[in-house]
């Protein structure tokens, strides 16, 4: 695949390797820290390996954004084969990754133009945006046009999910407005969503089955769904069942089921189930 604009995202997009290759998307890994050990998300540590380590670790792992130098190295390498770079990354309200990329973009400005887009999202909502950028680049859309379209379409992407406990989100400081609800939600299976770039409470559910039904109801209430995917980290059977239900309801032959990677799992804990939906743009 040959295009003049390189597309870059980060590992929280959870893009499977085959999708990265299919759409020619470069992925920059965030970092997971177990004590003094630093591991690159998806490179040194797979999703399953992470969950295994989490189960036996006495201390919750932490995460960090890619170093500015990591982005700079990637940008300079891409500059050898591309004329421009479009970088769409995890919400700046959830990570400093956007900041690292923008600093790196300044360092390579004399070599190549890099546009950094804040997705205001995470997981496969970000993945969908990276794929969208790649498709636009393949259609020879100018760099400024891709940036404009991605920015205009940010609100079309929805991610709704539930967790077994809010403990991981609370400790990691990623829970936003949900913090004040901790006392009443800790014993529930709260539905959360990403809104304006941060995690906020969406609905209270007391059981996994009710929370799963609420995910389906959320999809049912949207009028024109263009894309949908199911996310999980430790319950593949639940994810497949949910995907089948959504596919039947929406008339889609296949709904992708995607494994949440180490960095996101570090902040949400085990037992997560969620959906990502993209609404069709208005005509």
C-alpha positions, 0 to 999 in steps of 0.5 A, spaced: 500 500 500 503 506 497 500 513 500 503 519 501 500 520 508 502 516 514 497 514 519 499 513 526 495 511 532 497 508 539 496 502 542 490 503 546 486 503 540 487 495 540 487 495 533 489 487 531 495 486 527 491 484 521 488 490 521 494 495 522 497 491 516 490 491 512 490 499 513 497 501 513 497 504 520 503 505 525 501 503 532 506 507 538 505 503 544 504 506 551 507 503 557 505 498 563 509 498 569 510 493 574 514 495 580 521 497 576 519 493 570 517 497 564 513 493 558 511 496 552 503 495 551 502 489 545 510 488 544 513 486 550 506 484 553 500 481 550 493 482 553 493 475 556 500 475 559 497 482 562 491 479 565 495 473 568 500 478 571 495 482 574 492 476 577 498 474 581 501 481 582 500 484 589 500 491 587 496 494 581 500 496 575 501 503 572 501 506 565 505 512 562 505 515 555 510 514 550 516 518 550 517 524 546 523 520 543 519 514 541 514 519 537 520 522 534 523 516 532 517 513 529 516 520 525 523 520 522 522 513 520 516 514 516 518 521 513 523 516 509 517 513 505 511 519 506 510 526 505 506 527 511 503 524 517 496 524 521 497 522 528 490 520 531 491 518 539 487 517 545 483 522 549 488 528 552 483 527 558 485 520 559 493 520 557 499 525 556 500 521 549 497 527 545 502 532 548 508 527 547 506 527 540 505 534 539 512 535 542 515 530 537 512 533 531 515 540 533 522 536 533 521 534 526 517 540 523 523 541 518 523 534 516 516 532 515 509 535 517 505 532 522 498 533 524 496 530 531 488 529 532 486 528 539 480 523 538 477 524 545 476 517 545 479 510 547 479 503 545 476 501 538 473 508 538 480 510 537 481 504 532 475 506 528 478 513 527 484 511 525 481 506 520 477 512 518 483 516 517 487 511 513 481 510 508 481 517 507 488 517 506 487 512 501 482 516 497 487 522 496 484 526 501 489 532 503 492 532 510 488 538 512 481 535 510 482 528 514 484 533 520 477 536 519 473 530 517 476 526 524 474 533 528 467 534 525 466 526 526 468 525 533 461 525 536 459 520 532 463 515 536 460 512 542 463 507 547 459 504 553 462 499 558 461 496 565 466 494 570 466 489 575 469 494 580 470 502 580 477 500 584 481 500 578 479 507 575 478 510 581 486 509 583 488 511 576 484 517 577 481 516 570 474 516 572 472 523 572 465 525 574 464 518 576 468 519 583 463 522 587 458 516 586 463 511 588 460 510 595 453 508 591 456 504 585 462 500 588 457 494 589 454 495 582 456 493 575 456 501 573 455 502 566 460 508 564 461 511 557 467 516 554 464 523 554 468 529 552 474 525 552 473 522 559 470 517 563 463 518 566 457 514 569 452 512 564 447 508 568 446 503 574 446 496 573 446 491 579 448 485 575 452 483 569 446 480 565 442 487 566 448 491 564 449 487 558 442 488 556 443 495 557 448 495 552 444 492 547 438 497 549 443 503 548 445 500 541 437 500 539 436 507 541 441 510 536 438 511 529 443 510 524 449 505 526 454 505 521 459 500 525 459 497 531 464 492 535 464 489 542 470 489 547 472 485 553 478 483 557 477 476 561 470 474 558 470 472 551 464 468 551 460 473 554 463 478 548 461 473 543 454 472 545 453 480 545 456 480 538 451 475 536 445 479 539 447 485 536 448 482 529 441 479 529 438 486 532 442 490 527 442 486 521 449 485 521 452 479 519 459 479 523 460 484 529 467 484 531 469 482 538 476 485 540 480 484 546 482 490 550 489 491 551 494 491 557 494 499 558 486 500 558 485 493 562 490 496 567 485 502 569 479 498 568 480 491 571 478 484 569 471 482 567 470 488 562 464 488 557 463 494 552 461 496 545 463 501 540 458 504 536 459 509 530 453 513 527 453 514 520 454 522 518 448 526 517 447 527 509 
